[in-house]
């Protein structure tokens, strides 16, 4: 699948989702309830996924890839 142009708010929400799951994966996560509330349901309910381009399973994989790419860019900066 080619590069998909995701809305910036969706990539940011996926980035936040990844970071939250990383925090939850720690041996003794602090503020467990707060972390769970932070999980953005918005990611999977975003209008982008109602489009033809967003309907493919590969779109979700590409979204995670782009969010991780952004994550590495943020950490490097």
Secondary structure, DSSP 4 states (H G I P E B T S, - for coil): -PPP---HHHHHHHHHHHHHHHHHTSTT-SSHHHHHHHS-THHHH-GGGGSTGGGSHHHHHHHHHHHHHHHHHHHH-
